[in-house]
């Protein structure tokens, strides 16, 4: 019975993830995805935060999860709780390079810094306004002038790269037109990464 306490279940789940990584021969490039599922059964709202592996062929395998006692997006604190559970086990399993791709819900400077401190790379989609002030500051321009500059550069070169630093870590900001947007909504595709060349 003691095996099924939270810590032991985490060890088992992360161990299975490690086995899958080796079976699929993906230990040279591990993609650890954070996502959230929210659905309703009768009058009960179920909201669960997941960490999972992205395997070849686009297969997502949940590894650890955290039920959220609320509706809506996860907070940085909730994400850190789940990631710390993962890291507690992962640190004993080896040194495969890990990249965390995530959507716009999973932003935040504290979150980005925690991933880098764990030696994880990241590629996270952001909204247009999320880090524009930091980009403007790094360019020594106003937000308005930075916005105009981004628009000009993207029209001329298809993308606009910039960078900003937080707590000693450099993050790269890439803006390009979102070719998959519908009816002019979501005009921009903004990516934040620790890698310079991701576009």
Secondary structure, DSSP 8 states (H G I E B T S, - for coil): -GGGSHHHHHHHHHHHHHHHHHHTT-TTSEEEEEEEEEEEETTEEEEEEEEEEEETTTEEEEEEEEE-SSSS---HHHHHHHHHHHHHHHTTS----EEEEE-TTS--HHHHHHHHHTT-EEEEEE-TTTSHHHHHHHHT--HHHHHHHHHHHHHHHSEEEEEEEETTEEEEEEEEE-TT-STT-S-EEEEEESSS---
